[in-house]
Amino acid sequence: MSNMARPAMDIPVIETPRLVLRGHRLDDFPDCAAMWADPIVTRHIGGKAFSEEETWARFLRYAGHWLLLGFGYWAIEEKDTGSFVGELGFADYKRGIEPSLKGVPELGWALVSHAHGKGYATEAVGAALTWGEAHFGSARTVCITHPENLASIRVAEKCGYKEFQRTTYKSHATIIFDR
């Protein structure tokens, strides 16, 4: 493939004590698809497992964010094992949500179910926020979650997010947090 067909993207690699946040690679797709097909992972994210086709669209969207906006999602891997344990990053999804979040960097994260409860989300979110502060400056960032997703609410609050507003998104109760 020529360089014109595959543009180089300068996706930063971020290391934490236990994790490496890096750009997605094509060989991450099977792990990514398995994570998004897991009903434990998706129970508070739309309430249903994602098909391979839906995950592929999500996967491509990650690369598009980096290419067009200069920010996006990282794959998260365990430093010790090199295993894929999830993904997180900033996005502008142009969501049909009120109040509008368009143009506001939205931080999101998801971890494979066997990585839940290990503190990985808080560690990764903290690292992403440090990158975000350098990249976005003092700009407001947001994250959203379902009110029953207590683990994600705890992560958001530990990382300095405060509840901004309760709303509905795609017929699901949603809390918008901002920082």
Secondary structure, DSSP 8 states (H G I E B T S, - for coil): --TTTS-------EE-SSEEEE---GGGHHHHHHHHT-HHHHTTTTTS---HHHHHHHHHHHHHHHHHHS--EEEEEETTT--EEEEEEEE------SS--TTS-EEEEEE-GGGTTSSHHHHHHHHHHHHHHHHHTT---EEEE-TT-HHHHHHHHHTT-EEEEEEEETTEEEEEEE-
